[in-house]
Amino acid sequence: MKKRLAVLGLALLFLFAVAACSGAKTVNAGRYETENGFSWVLLEEDGTFSFTRHMAMSYLPTGEYSVKNGKLILRAGADEEYVFSIAKDGLSFESGTSAGDILPKGTLFKPVK
């Protein structure tokens, strides 16, 4: 009986260790901007965002954000979405409904300290 409990305990310990090291990526609230400072994303603590795709553009997408499978997803409405990969050094732009040629895929947004 003690042997079974020990094996069960080790199995549970192993499962917790695997879950803790699964690499779940998160993102901190704050401002992230491109190297030239022309584009930025502001993530608020309450789960809302504002996104300046380029400082010369008048339209400023706003809405709610979420994190799924290592991706930051900005939703500015039913038909408008922007996706970033969460990287070690910031956010890497992947795609966007109305980003067009403004932001190339892979554009890095670094946290502003």
Order of alpha helices (4+ residues) and beta strands (2+ residues): alpha-beta-beta-beta-beta-beta-beta-beta-beta
